[in-house]
Amino acid sequence: MSAILPPSERIWWNHPLDRVEGTWVALALIWCLFMFVMMPYWHVYGKQNLSNEAYKIAPEAYAAKAQAVVDKYTVRTETDRQYPVVHPPAGSDVYLIARLWEWWPILELEKDKTYRLHLSSMDWLHGFSLQPENINIQVHPGYDMVVNITPTDAGAFGIVCNEYCGIGHSTMSGKLYVVE
Ligand code: CUA
């Protein structure tokens, strides 16, 4: 049987398994099993696949929590859209809102301090991708996604959206500062 031409006999699925075909099925299966084992391995021993927690929360309730932190710990504003730069105390809960099409507010964290970073969406699915680090977390509406983070490098980091969310998806970027 050729892989390019259509099968000469129409009831092709009754043919015995070809050796090459069987080899490829076996290779694919072995690869699947390998990845199946490696996913938990990378979670425990790698630097990716963060442990996150998810809690149900209404978007309005989440927004109120984020607003309370912004009201209390804003240290300055940036850009002509007056984004608040929020410097919450080390070790505290910090909130980031994803919505069409922005990340709000700008967080300013301290190096080597651990925070509980909360992420939620006000509308539909977005993706939190921290640049140039390799951190990706899906951000759902109605869920408070929490990750414990400890920044190990100071500097300005970019946040981009990595789930397609409409016409403004490519402009949905934010910022996160880590200071000494
Ligand atoms: Cu938000 Cu793409």
Backbone and ligand atoms as CSV (ligand in chain L), in Angstrom:
chain,resi,resn,atom,element,x,y,z
A,1,MET,N,N,0.846,-1.198,0.000
A,1,MET,CA,C,0.000,0.000,0.000
A,1,MET,C,C,0.881,1.249,0.000
A,2,SER,N,N,0.486,2.228,-0.764
A,2,SER,CA,C,1.253,3.473,-0.794
A,2,SER,C,C,0.619,4.494,0.145
A,3,ALA,N,N,1.445,5.349,0.681
A,3,ALA,CA,C,0.917,6.379,1.571
A,3,ALA,C,C,0.393,7.568,0.772
A,4,ILE,N,N,0.770,7.614,-0.517
A,4,ILE,CA,C,0.381,8.764,-1.339
A,4,ILE,C,C,-0.896,8.459,-2.123
A,5,LEU,N,N,-0.924,7.280,-2.742
A,5,LEU,CA,C,-2.095,6.919,-3.549
A,5,LEU,C,C,-3.206,6.389,-2.659
A,6,PRO,N,N,-4.455,6.508,-3.097
A,6,PRO,CA,C,-5.533,5.915,-2.306
A,6,PRO,C,C,-5.418,4.393,-2.314
A,7,PRO,N,N,-5.910,3.724,-1.273
A,7,PRO,CA,C,-5.779,2.257,-1.220
A,7,PRO,C,C,-6.525,1.591,-2.378
A,8,SER,N,N,-5.926,0.512,-2.934
A,8,SER,CA,C,-6.537,-0.169,-4.077
A,8,SER,C,C,-7.817,-0.883,-3.653
A,9,GLU,N,N,-7.806,-1.437,-2.462
A,9,GLU,CA,C,-9.028,-2.076,-1.962
A,9,GLU,C,C,-9.699,-1.140,-0.987
A,10,ARG,N,N,-10.980,-0.977,-1.116
A,10,ARG,CA,C,-11.655,0.030,-0.304
A,10,ARG,C,C,-11.763,-0.392,1.167
A,11,ILE,N,N,-11.826,-1.706,1.416
A,11,ILE,CA,C,-11.915,-2.148,2.823
A,11,ILE,C,C,-10.491,-2.309,3.360
A,12,TRP,N,N,-9.745,-1.208,3.417
A,12,TRP,CA,C,-8.328,-1.270,3.772
A,12,TRP,C,C,-8.098,-1.605,5.234
A,13,TRP,N,N,-9.094,-1.336,6.104
A,13,TRP,CA,C,-8.848,-1.530,7.545
A,13,TRP,C,C,-8.881,-2.997,7.960
A,14,ASN,N,N,-9.247,-3.903,7.025
A,14,ASN,CA,C,-9.199,-5.318,7.349
A,14,ASN,C,C,-7.847,-5.940,7.021
A,15,HIS,N,N,-6.937,-5.161,6.411
A,15,HIS,CA,C,-5.625,-5.703,6.063
A,15,HIS,C,C,-4.808,-5.925,7.328
A,16,PRO,N,N,-3.932,-6.926,7.322
A,16,PRO,CA,C,-3.053,-7.085,8.489
A,16,PRO,C,C,-2.133,-5.870,8.612
A,17,LEU,N,N,-1.710,-5.612,9.828
A,17,LEU,CA,C,-0.855,-4.457,10.104
A,17,LEU,C,C,0.484,-4.601,9.391
A,18,ASP,N,N,0.853,-3.573,8.658
A,18,ASP,CA,C,2.139,-3.564,7.970
A,18,ASP,C,C,3.257,-3.375,9.005
A,19,ARG,N,N,4.449,-3.909,8.726
A,19,ARG,CA,C,5.533,-3.830,9.703
A,19,ARG,C,C,5.940,-2.381,9.980
A,20,VAL,N,N,6.013,-1.566,8.904
A,20,VAL,CA,C,6.405,-0.154,9.075
A,20,VAL,C,C,5.339,0.589,9.912
A,21,GLU,N,N,4.074,0.277,9.572
A,21,GLU,CA,C,2.981,0.926,10.300
A,21,GLU,C,C,3.031,0.552,11.787
A,22,GLY,N,N,3.256,-0.738,12.031
A,22,GLY,CA,C,3.342,-1.207,13.415
A,22,GLY,C,C,4.492,-0.550,14.158
A,23,THR,N,N,5.619,-0.377,13.454
A,23,THR,CA,C,6.776,0.265,14.079
A,23,THR,C,C,6.439,1.692,14.506
A,24,TRP,N,N,5.774,2.416,13.606
A,24,TRP,CA,C,5.422,3.808,13.940
A,24,TRP,C,C,4.423,3.895,15.082
A,25,VAL,N,N,3.471,2.977,15.100
A,25,VAL,CA,C,2.509,2.960,16.217
A,25,VAL,C,C,3.246,2.699,17.522
A,26,ALA,N,N,4.200,1.761,17.482
A,26,ALA,CA,C,4.962,1.433,18.691
A,26,ALA,C,C,5.811,2.622,19.129
A,27,LEU,N,N,6.464,3.295,18.163
A,27,LEU,CA,C,7.297,4.458,18.507
A,27,LEU,C,C,6.454,5.554,19.148
A,28,ALA,N,N,5.276,5.807,18.566
A,28,ALA,CA,C,4.399,6.854,19.108
A,28,ALA,C,C,3.951,6.497,20.515
A,29,LEU,N,N,3.653,5.239,20.724
A,29,LEU,CA,C,3.209,4.796,22.050
A,29,LEU,C,C,4.320,4.956,23.093
A,30,ILE,N,N,5.539,4.555,22.683
A,30,ILE,CA,C,6.679,4.686,23.611
A,30,ILE,C,C,6.894,6.152,23.970
A,31,TRP,N,N,6.801,7.024,22.953
A,31,TRP,CA,C,6.987,8.457,23.190
A,31,TRP,C,C,5.911,9.001,24.142
A,32,CYS,N,N,4.673,8.579,23.951
A,32,CYS,CA,C,3.572,9.005,24.827
A,32,CYS,C,C,3.841,8.581,26.262
A,33,LEU,N,N,4.279,7.337,26.446
A,33,LEU,CA,C,4.539,6.840,27.790
A,33,LEU,C,C,5.707,7.587,28.432
A,34,PHE,N,N,6.731,7.899,27.618
A,34,PHE,CA,C,7.888,8.660,28.106
A,34,PHE,C,C,7.439,10.036,28.605
A,35,MET,N,N,6.626,10.734,27.786
A,35,MET,CA,C,6.162,12.062,28.176
A,35,MET,C,C,5.241,11.990,29.391
A,36,PHE,N,N,4.490,10.930,29.483
A,36,PHE,CA,C,3.578,10.724,30.606
A,36,PHE,C,C,4.352,10.684,31.924
A,37,VAL,N,N,5.537,10.079,31.875
A,37,VAL,CA,C,6.379,9.985,33.064
A,37,VAL,C,C,7.121,11.304,33.303
A,38,MET,N,N,7.556,11.939,32.200
A,38,MET,CA,C,8.369,13.142,32.339
A,38,MET,C,C,7.588,14.345,32.865
A,39,MET,N,N,6.281,14.422,32.588
A,39,MET,CA,C,5.498,15.573,33.049
A,39,MET,C,C,5.548,15.727,34.575
A,40,PRO,N,N,5.213,14.683,35.337
A,40,PRO,CA,C,5.364,14.824,36.789
A,40,PRO,C,C,6.818,14.994,37.218
A,41,TYR,N,N,7.756,14.372,36.498
A,41,TYR,CA,C,9.169,14.525,36.841
A,41,TYR,C,C,9.597,15.991,36.721
A,42,TRP,N,N,9.230,16.629,35.597
A,42,TRP,CA,C,9.583,18.037,35.397
A,42,TRP,C,C,8.882,18.931,36.409
A,43,HIS,N,N,7.711,18.509,36.830
A,43,HIS,CA,C,6.995,19.314,37.821
A,43,HIS,C,C,7.760,19.345,39.141
A,44,VAL,N,N,8.310,18.192,39.516
A,44,VAL,CA,C,8.991,18.103,40.797
A,44,VAL,C,C,10.428,18.612,40.706
A,45,TYR,N,N,11.150,18.210,39.655
A,45,TYR,CA,C,12.580,18.521,39.580
A,45,TYR,C,C,12.923,19.643,38.605
A,46,GLY,N,N,11.992,20.058,37.787
A,46,GLY,CA,C,12.280,21.095,36.812
A,46,GLY,C,C,11.904,22.461,37.334
A,47,LYS,N,N,12.051,23.466,36.488
A,47,LYS,CA,C,11.716,24.827,36.902
A,47,LYS,C,C,10.394,25.276,36.285
A,48,GLN,N,N,9.760,24.398,35.565
A,48,GLN,CA,C,8.500,24.756,34.922
A,48,GLN,C,C,7.332,24.111,35.635
A,49,ASN,N,N,6.179,24.185,35.022
A,49,ASN,CA,C,4.976,23.524,35.537
A,49,ASN,C,C,4.738,23.857,37.008
A,50,LEU,N,N,4.483,25.119,37.269
A,50,LEU,CA,C,4.283,25.585,38.635
A,50,LEU,C,C,3.094,24.900,39.289
A,51,SER,N,N,3.188,24.759,40.607
A,51,SER,CA,C,2.039,24.269,41.347
A,51,SER,C,C,1.101,25.448,41.533
A,52,ASN,N,N,-0.102,25.347,41.037
A,52,ASN,CA,C,-1.026,26.442,41.308
A,52,ASN,C,C,-2.269,25.927,41.992
A,53,GLU,N,N,-2.961,26.868,42.603
A,53,GLU,CA,C,-4.211,26.551,43.285
A,53,GLU,C,C,-5.304,27.297,42.545
A,54,ALA,N,N,-6.494,26.769,42.561
A,54,ALA,CA,C,-7.609,27.457,41.898
A,54,ALA,C,C,-8.808,27.484,42.827
A,55,TYR,N,N,-9.395,28.657,42.955
A,55,TYR,CA,C,-10.582,28.819,43.797
A,55,TYR,C,C,-11.648,29.524,42.983
A,56,LYS,N,N,-12.882,29.146,43.206
A,56,LYS,CA,C,-13.975,29.841,42.519
A,56,LYS,C,C,-14.161,31.222,43.130
A,57,ILE,N,N,-14.339,32.195,42.269
A,57,ILE,CA,C,-14.607,33.553,42.758
A,57,ILE,C,C,-15.349,34.323,41.668
A,58,ALA,N,N,-16.289,35.161,42.064
A,58,ALA,CA,C,-16.996,35.982,41.086
A,58,ALA,C,C,-16.066,37.105,40.643
A,59,PRO,N,N,-16.101,37.474,39.365
A,59,PRO,CA,C,-15.217,38.539,38.882
A,59,PRO,C,C,-15.326,39.827,39.709
A,60,GLU,N,N,-16.521,40.181,40.139
A,60,GLU,CA,C,-16.686,41.426,40.914
A,60,GLU,C,C,-15.962,41.313,42.257
A,61,ALA,N,N,-16.050,40.138,42.884
A,61,ALA,CA,C,-15.404,39.937,44.180
A,61,ALA,C,C,-13.887,39.985,44.024
A,62,TYR,N,N,-13.393,39.397,42.937
A,62,TYR,CA,C,-11.956,39.418,42.685
A,62,TYR,C,C,-11.489,40.851,42.446
A,63,ALA,N,N,-12.253,41.574,41.629
A,63,ALA,CA,C,-11.891,42.962,41.311
A,63,ALA,C,C,-11.837,43.802,42.588
A,64,ALA,N,N,-12.754,43.541,43.511
A,64,ALA,CA,C,-12.774,44.304,44.766
A,64,ALA,C,C,-11.512,44.036,45.584
A,65,LYS,N,N,-11.068,42.790,45.619
A,65,LYS,CA,C,-9.835,42.450,46.351
A,65,LYS,C,C,-8.631,43.145,45.717
A,66,ALA,N,N,-8.566,43.090,44.376
A,66,ALA,CA,C,-7.453,43.720,43.667
A,66,ALA,C,C,-7.470,45.227,43.911
A,67,GLN,N,N,-8.653,45.807,43.869
A,67,GLN,CA,C,-8.792,47.256,44.057
A,67,GLN,C,C,-8.325,47.668,45.451
A,68,ALA,N,N,-8.645,46.847,46.453
A,68,ALA,CA,C,-8.260,47.168,47.830
A,68,ALA,C,C,-6.737,47.232,47.965
A,69,VAL,N,N,-6.033,46.297,47.313
A,69,VAL,CA,C,-4.566,46.288,47.375
A,69,VAL,C,C,-4.001,47.493,46.627
A,70,VAL,N,N,-4.617,47.790,45.479
A,70,VAL,CA,C,-4.167,48.949,44.693
A,70,VAL,C,C,-4.362,50.236,45.493
A,71,ASP,N,N,-5.510,50.380,46.152
A,71,ASP,CA,C,-5.794,51.595,46.931
A,71,ASP,C,C,-4.795,51.774,48.062
A,72,LYS,N,N,-4.364,50.660,48.625
A,72,LYS,CA,C,-3.509,50.726,49.801
A,72,LYS,C,C,-2.023,50.901,49.474
A,73,TYR,N,N,-1.569,50.262,48.382
A,73,TYR,CA,C,-0.123,50.177,48.169
A,73,TYR,C,C,0.382,50.791,46.864
A,74,THR,N,N,-0.396,51.640,46.233
A,74,THR,CA,C,0.089,52.282,45.004
A,74,THR,C,C,1.159,53.308,45.368
A,75,VAL,N,N,2.303,53.207,44.665
A,75,VAL,CA,C,3.396,54.128,44.967
A,75,VAL,C,C,3.564,55.209,43.891
A,76,ARG,N,N,3.088,54.940,42.687
A,76,ARG,CA,C,3.150,55.937,41.608
A,76,ARG,C,C,2.286,55.448,40.472
A,77,THR,N,N,2.125,56.260,39.444
A,77,THR,CA,C,1.412,55.788,38.253
A,77,THR,C,C,2.339,55.912,37.063
A,78,GLU,N,N,2.037,55.114,36.046
A,78,GLU,CA,C,2.879,55.124,34.845
A,78,GLU,C,C,2.033,55.186,33.591
A,79,THR,N,N,2.619,55.655,32.545
A,79,THR,CA,C,2.045,55.829,31.206
A,79,THR,C,C,0.876,56.822,31.236
A,80,ASP,N,N,0.463,57.259,30.058
A,80,ASP,CA,C,-0.612,58.255,30.010
A,80,ASP,C,C,-1.956,57.670,30.433
A,81,ARG,N,N,-2.003,56.327,30.573
A,81,ARG,CA,C,-3.255,55.730,31.062
A,81,ARG,C,C,-3.270,55.593,32.585
A,82,GLN,N,N,-2.237,56.129,33.226
A,82,GLN,CA,C,-2.201,56.187,34.695
A,82,GLN,C,C,-2.312,54.805,35.357
A,83,TYR,N,N,-1.512,53.878,34.855
A,83,TYR,CA,C,-1.520,52.558,35.495
A,83,TYR,C,C,-0.903,52.671,36.879
A,84,PRO,N,N,-1.584,52.197,37.918
A,84,PRO,CA,C,-0.975,52.235,39.233
A,84,PRO,C,C,0.175,51.229,39.334
A,85,VAL,N,N,1.273,51.676,39.930
A,85,VAL,CA,C,2.375,50.752,40.252
A,85,VAL,C,C,2.223,50.425,41.727
A,86,VAL,N,N,2.021,49.144,42.016
A,86,VAL,CA,C,1.669,48.708,43.362
A,86,VAL,C,C,2.844,47.981,44.002
A,87,HIS,N,N,3.242,48.445,45.155
A,87,HIS,CA,C,4.358,47.822,45.883
A,87,HIS,C,C,3.822,47.260,47.204
A,88,PRO,N,N,3.288,46.062,47.159
A,88,PRO,CA,C,2.717,45.477,48.374
A,88,PRO,C,C,3.811,44.943,49.291
A,89,PRO,N,N,3.506,44.769,50.574
A,89,PRO,CA,C,4.525,44.264,51.492
A,89,PRO,C,C,4.992,42.860,51.109
A,90,ALA,N,N,6.263,42.584,51.417
A,90,ALA,CA,C,6.815,41.266,51.101
A,90,ALA,C,C,6.000,40.187,51.794
A,91,GLY,N,N,5.761,39.122,51.082
A,91,GLY,CA,C,5.053,37.999,51.676
A,91,GLY,C,C,3.536,38.096,51.571
A,92,SER,N,N,3.046,39.176,51.003
A,92,SER,CA,C,1.588,39.364,50.989
A,92,SER,C,C,0.939,38.771,49.741
A,93,ASP,N,N,-0.374,38.889,49.699
A,93,ASP,CA,C,-1.149,38.459,48.543
A,93,ASP,C,C,-1.186,39.602,47.535
A,94,VAL,N,N,-0.796,39.303,46.303
A,94,VAL,CA,C,-0.808,40.336,45.259
A,94,VAL,C,C,-1.759,39.903,44.151
A,95,TYR,N,N,-2.456,40.875,43.593
A,95,TYR,CA,C,-3.529,40.564,42.642
A,95,TYR,C,C,-3.247,41.186,41.286
A,96,LEU,N,N,-3.475,40.388,40.257
A,96,LEU,CA,C,-3.343,40.883,38.899
A,96,LEU,C,C,-4.630,40.554,38.150
A,97,ILE,N,N,-5.153,41.571,37.476
A,97,ILE,CA,C,-6.395,41.400,36.717
A,97,ILE,C,C,-6.070,41.299,35.234
A,98,ALA,N,N,-6.661,40.316,34.577
A,98,ALA,CA,C,-6.569,40.205,33.118
A,98,ALA,C,C,-7.922,40.583,32.552
A,99,ARG,N,N,-7.923,41.461,31.567
A,99,ARG,CA,C,-9.192,41.807,30.917
A,99,ARG,C,C,-8.883,42.355,29.536
A,100,LEU,N,N,-9.912,42.476,28.750
A,100,LEU,CA,C,-9.748,42.971,27.373
A,100,LEU,C,C,-9.298,44.424,27.414
A,101,TRP,N,N,-8.128,44.836,26.989
A,101,TRP,CA,C,-6.995,43.975,26.703
A,101,TRP,C,C,-5.818,44.525,27.462
A,102,GLU,N,N,-5.798,44.225,28.717
A,102,GLU,CA,C,-4.704,44.743,29.547
A,102,GLU,C,C,-4.484,43.863,30.779
A,103,TRP,N,N,-3.300,44.049,31.365
A,103,TRP,CA,C,-2.978,43.472,32.673
A,103,TRP,C,C,-2.935,44.635,33.643
A,104,TRP,N,N,-3.651,44.508,34.745
A,104,TRP,CA,C,-3.787,45.640,35.664
A,104,TRP,C,C,-3.705,45.132,37.075
A,105,PRO,N,N,-2.989,45.791,37.979
A,105,PRO,CA,C,-2.109,46.958,37.779
A,105,PRO,C,C,-0.693,46.508,37.414
A,106,ILE,N,N,0.290,47.412,37.590
A,106,ILE,CA,C,1.702,47.040,37.464
A,106,ILE,C,C,2.189,46.698,38.874
A,107,LEU,N,N,2.731,45.502,39.027
A,107,LEU,CA,C,3.199,45.089,40.354
A,107,LEU,C,C,4.689,45.376,40.498
A,108,GLU,N,N,5.065,45.770,41.697
A,108,GLU,CA,C,6.484,45.970,42.001
A,108,GLU,C,C,6.809,45.095,43.209
A,109,LEU,N,N,7.581,44.048,42.977
A,109,LEU,CA,C,7.877,43.070,44.026
A,109,LEU,C,C,9.337,43.178,44.446
A,110,GLU,N,N,9.639,42.595,45.583
A,110,GLU,CA,C,11.022,42.628,46.069
A,110,GLU,C,C,11.704,41.298,45.793
A,111,LYS,N,N,12.967,41.414,45.400
A,111,LYS,CA,C,13.757,40.230,45.071
A,111,LYS,C,C,13.899,39.324,46.300
A,112,ASP,N,N,13.839,38.026,46.058
A,112,ASP,CA,C,14.033,36.992,47.096
A,112,ASP,C,C,12.948,36.971,48.170
A,113,LYS,N,N,11.845,37.664,47.924
A,113,LYS,CA,C,10.707,37.605,48.849
A,113,LYS,C,C,9.614,36.772,48.170
A,114,THR,N,N,8.863,36.058,48.971
A,114,THR,CA,C,7.817,35.200,48.397
A,114,THR,C,C,6.453,35.882,48.483
A,115,TYR,N,N,5.721,35.788,47.406
A,115,TYR,CA,C,4.383,36.371,47.344
A,115,TYR,C,C,3.393,35.318,46.888
A,116,ARG,N,N,2.135,35.557,47.256
A,116,ARG,CA,C,1.066,34.755,46.665
A,116,ARG,C,C,0.454,35.582,45.545
A,117,LEU,N,N,0.769,35.180,44.335
A,117,LEU,CA,C,0.274,35.920,43.172
A,117,LEU,C,C,-1.081,35.354,42.744
A,118,HIS,N,N,-2.091,36.219,42.745
A,118,HIS,CA,C,-3.432,35.831,42.317
A,118,HIS,C,C,-3.670,36.334,40.901
A,119,LEU,N,N,-4.301,35.489,40.100
A,119,LEU,CA,C,-4.609,35.855,38.722
A,119,LEU,C,C,-6.054,35.506,38.424
A,120,SER,N,N,-6.769,36.429,37.812
A,120,SER,CA,C,-8.121,36.104,37.367
A,120,SER,C,C,-8.501,37.005,36.208
A,121,SER,N,N,-9.475,36.545,35.464
A,121,SER,CA,C,-9.921,37.302,34.302
A,121,SER,C,C,-11.290,37.920,34.573
A,122,MET,N,N,-11.499,39.098,34.018
A,122,MET,CA,C,-12.797,39.763,34.174
A,122,MET,C,C,-13.757,39.389,33.048
A,123,ASP,N,N,-13.269,38.772,31.995
A,123,ASP,CA,C,-14.155,38.497,30.871
A,123,ASP,C,C,-14.018,37.064,30.361
A,124,TRP,N,N,-12.980,36.761,29.590
A,124,TRP,CA,C,-12.820,35.376,29.187
A,124,TRP,C,C,-11.370,34.947,29.277
A,125,LEU,N,N,-11.047,33.833,28.680
A,125,LEU,CA,C,-9.736,33.221,28.903
A,125,LEU,C,C,-8.580,34.083,28.399
A,126,HIS,N,N,-7.606,34.291,29.281
A,126,HIS,CA,C,-6.342,34.912,28.902
A,126,HIS,C,C,-5.209,34.007,29.387
A,127,GLY,N,N,-4.006,34.309,28.942
A,127,GLY,CA,C,-2.850,33.523,29.377
A,127,GLY,C,C,-1.769,34.439,29.920
A,128,PHE,N,N,-1.316,34.130,31.132
A,128,PHE,CA,C,-0.250,34.923,31.751
A,128,PHE,C,C,1.087,34.326,31.337
A,129,SER,N,N,1.874,35.109,30.625
A,129,SER,CA,C,3.190,34.642,30.207
A,129,SER,C,C,4.209,35.686,30.606
A,130,LEU,N,N,5.109,35.312,31.499
A,130,LEU,CA,C,6.096,36.263,32.010
A,130,LEU,C,C,7.347,36.193,31.157
A,131,GLN,N,N,7.755,37.350,30.641
A,131,GLN,CA,C,8.902,37.432,29.741
A,131,GLN,C,C,10.054,38.168,30.417
A,132,PRO,N,N,11.298,37.722,30.224
A,132,PRO,CA,C,11.735,36.592,29.407
A,132,PRO,C,C,11.756,35.274,30.177
A,133,GLU,N,N,11.134,35.182,31.327
A,133,GLU,CA,C,11.084,33.907,32.046
A,133,GLU,C,C,10.139,32.967,31.309
A,134,ASN,N,N,10.254,31.694,31.629
A,134,ASN,CA,C,9.391,30.719,30.965
A,134,ASN,C,C,8.280,30.310,31.934
A,135,ILE,N,N,7.355,31.236,32.182
A,135,ILE,CA,C,6.255,30.965,33.098
A,135,ILE,C,C,4.939,31.200,32.363
A,136,ASN,N,N,4.101,30.198,32.346
A,136,ASN,CA,C,2.810,30.309,31.670
A,136,ASN,C,C,1.709,29.801,32.574
A,137,ILE,N,N,0.679,30.612,32.731
A,137,ILE,CA,C,-0.463,30.192,33.541
A,137,ILE,C,C,-1.744,30.634,32.839
A,138,GLN,N,N,-2.695,29.737,32.717
A,138,GLN,CA,C,-3.980,30.123,32.140
A,138,GLN,C,C,-4.760,30.947,33.152
A,139,VAL,N,N,-5.419,31.974,32.677
A,139,VAL,CA,C,-6.174,32.869,33.547
A,139,VAL,C,C,-7.646,32.812,33.133
A,140,HIS,N,N,-8.450,32.225,34.009
A,140,HIS,CA,C,-9.860,32.000,33.695
A,140,HIS,C,C,-10.752,33.007,34.404
A,141,PRO,N,N,-11.880,33.339,33.798
A,141,PRO,CA,C,-12.872,34.126,34.529
A,141,PRO,C,C,-13.557,33.224,35.549
A,142,GLY,N,N,-13.888,33.776,36.709
A,142,GLY,CA,C,-14.598,32.999,37.725
A,142,GLY,C,C,-13.693,32.154,38.597
A,143,TYR,N,N,-12.390,32.170,38.316
A,143,TYR,CA,C,-11.440,31.408,39.127
A,143,TYR,C,C,-10.282,32.292,39.563
A,144,ASP,N,N,-9.916,32.113,40.819
A,144,ASP,CA,C,-8.761,32.796,41.369
A,144,ASP,C,C,-7.604,31.793,41.294
A,145,MET,N,N,-6.684,32.028,40.365
A,145,MET,CA,C,-5.546,31.133,40.212
A,145,MET,C,C,-4.406,31.704,41.074
A,146,VAL,N,N,-3.869,30.876,41.964
A,146,VAL,CA,C,-2.845,31.370,42.894
A,146,VAL,C,C,-1.553,30.595,42.712
A,147,VAL,N,N,-0.460,31.327,42.605
A,147,VAL,CA,C,0.865,30.695,42.566
A,147,VAL,C,C,1.769,31.393,43.569
A,148,ASN,N,N,2.584,30.614,44.243
A,148,ASN,CA,C,3.579,31.200,45.141
A,148,ASN,C,C,4.817,31.492,44.307
A,149,ILE,N,N,5.207,32.759,44.295
A,149,ILE,CA,C,6.378,33.113,43.489
A,149,ILE,C,C,7.431,33.809,44.347
A,150,THR,N,N,8.683,33.530,44.007
A,150,THR,CA,C,9.822,34.174,44.666
A,150,THR,C,C,10.748,34.681,43.560
A,151,PRO,N,N,10.679,35.975,43.245
A,151,PRO,CA,C,11.543,36.483,42.171
A,151,PRO,C,C,13.013,36.366,42.562
A,152,THR,N,N,13.825,35.858,41.669
A,152,THR,CA,C,15.246,35.686,41.974
A,152,THR,C,C,16.121,36.672,41.203
A,153,ASP,N,N,15.516,37.453,40.308
A,153,ASP,CA,C,16.267,38.453,39.549
A,153,ASP,C,C,15.526,39.779,39.606
A,154,ALA,N,N,16.295,40.860,39.763
A,154,ALA,CA,C,15.685,42.183,39.738
A,154,ALA,C,C,15.582,42.657,38.293
A,155,GLY,N,N,14.660,43.560,38.046
A,155,GLY,CA,C,14.536,44.118,36.712
A,155,GLY,C,C,13.094,44.344,36.331
A,156,ALA,N,N,12.901,44.731,35.064
A,156,ALA,CA,C,11.553,44.939,34.545
A,156,ALA,C,C,11.195,43.741,33.677
A,157,PHE,N,N,10.070,43.128,33.954
A,157,PHE,CA,C,9.633,41.958,33.200
A,157,PHE,C,C,8.363,42.300,32.438
A,158,GLY,N,N,8.222,41.673,31.295
A,158,GLY,CA,C,7.017,41.902,30.504
A,158,GLY,C,C,6.012,40.791,30.754
A,159,ILE,N,N,4.740,41.147,30.660
A,159,ILE,CA,C,3.690,40.135,30.728
A,159,ILE,C,C,2.954,40.191,29.396
A,160,VAL,N,N,2.870,39.082,28.723
A,160,VAL,CA,C,2.083,39.050,27.493
A,160,VAL,C,C,0.964,38.032,27.659
A,161,CYS,N,N,-0.058,38.203,26.833
A,161,CYS,CA,C,-1.168,37.268,26.850
A,161,CYS,C,C,-0.874,36.174,25.825
A,162,ASN,N,N,-0.953,34.926,26.257
A,162,ASN,CA,C,-0.656,33.839,25.314
A,162,ASN,C,C,-1.855,32.939,25.030
A,163,GLU,N,N,-3.066,33.477,25.271
A,163,GLU,CA,C,-4.270,32.777,24.804
A,163,GLU,C,C,-4.992,33.773,23.910
A,164,TYR,N,N,-5.303,33.352,22.711
A,164,TYR,CA,C,-5.923,34.297,21.789
A,164,TYR,C,C,-7.261,34.787,22.347
A,165,CYS,N,N,-7.399,36.112,22.502
A,165,CYS,CA,C,-8.579,36.655,23.181
A,165,CYS,C,C,-9.252,37.771,22.401
A,166,GLY,N,N,-9.041,37.787,21.096
A,166,GLY,CA,C,-9.775,38.764,20.299
A,166,GLY,C,C,-8.853,39.766,19.625
A,167,ILE,N,N,-9.477,40.809,19.089
A,167,ILE,CA,C,-8.775,41.745,18.210
A,167,ILE,C,C,-7.593,42.434,18.907
A,168,GLY,N,N,-7.694,42.641,20.214
A,168,GLY,CA,C,-6.610,43.337,20.909
A,168,GLY,C,C,-5.597,42.418,21.563
A,169,HIS,N,N,-5.695,41.115,21.265
A,169,HIS,CA,C,-4.825,40.115,21.906
A,169,HIS,C,C,-3.345,40.495,21.828
A,170,SER,N,N,-2.915,40.914,20.637
A,170,SER,CA,C,-1.484,41.180,20.455
A,170,SER,C,C,-1.035,42.427,21.199
A,171,THR,N,N,-1.974,43.252,21.638
A,171,THR,CA,C,-1.578,44.464,22.362
A,171,THR,C,C,-1.713,44.271,23.875
A,172,MET,N,N,-2.137,43.085,24.284
A,172,MET,CA,C,-2.398,42.859,25.701
A,172,MET,C,C,-1.096,42.542,26.437
A,173,SER,N,N,-0.395,43.592,26.818
A,173,SER,CA,C,0.865,43.379,27.523
A,173,SER,C,C,0.867,44.195,28.809
A,174,GLY,N,N,1.645,43.726,29.756
A,174,GLY,CA,C,1.748,44.416,31.036
A,174,GLY,C,C,3.176,44.395,31.522
A,175,LYS,N,N,3.364,44.818,32.748
A,175,LYS,CA,C,4.718,44.951,33.270
A,175,LYS,C,C,4.759,44.498,34.725
A,176,LEU,N,N,5.908,43.990,35.114
A,176,LEU,CA,C,6.110,43.595,36.510
A,176,LEU,C,C,7.544,43.980,36.870
A,177,TYR,N,N,7.683,44.723,37.958
A,177,TYR,CA,C,9.017,45.136,38.390
A,177,TYR,C,C,9.468,44.280,39.577
A,178,VAL,N,N,10.752,43.961,39.555
A,178,VAL,CA,C,11.345,43.332,40.730
A,178,VAL,C,C,12.496,44.233,41.167
A,179,VAL,N,N,12.445,44.672,42.427
A,179,VAL,CA,C,13.466,45.599,42.925
A,179,VAL,C,C,14.287,44.919,44.019
A,180,GLU,N,N,15.489,45.418,44.199
A,180,GLU,CA,C,16.409,44.842,45.205
A,180,GLU,C,C,15.903,45.139,46.617
L,1,CUA,CU1,CU,-5.731,38.182,26.492
L,1,CUA,CU2,CU,-4.920,37.219,24.507
